[in-house]
Amino acid sequence: TIEQSDKVDGMGIDRSSNELVLLISDHLPWLDESTHFSSLEGKLRAYLTFISSKQYLETIPQARDLPVRIKLVHEHLPSASARETLKAVEERLRGVGVRFSHEGLPEGV
């Protein structure tokens, strides 16, 4: 989960976009945004290290040369201010060549 910065929550190749997608599973409510973003920051830092070291090739060698996207899947709807911060995260990651997206859990999950 988002609180476990030493683990990749999930990864795979999205065939529709031809990207390696690293999943972050976020179950935390957005009531304490500071703590929430601190957890996200730690997770993203670990993911960027994982990406830059190309450790994903050990599991998915066919991901070589694919663009990378980090996808945050959140259980709880982010507040307006959290959505603004997530936009800033997207811009920052784009600056280092990594796409970022976020979405809620699919209905019924």
Secondary structure, DSSP 4 states (H G I P E B T S, - for coil): -TT-TTS--EEEEETTTTEEEEEEEE---SSSHHHHHHHHHHHHHHHHHHHHTTGGGGT-GGGTT--EEEEEEESSPPPHHHHHHHHHHHHHHHHTTEEEEEEEPPTT-
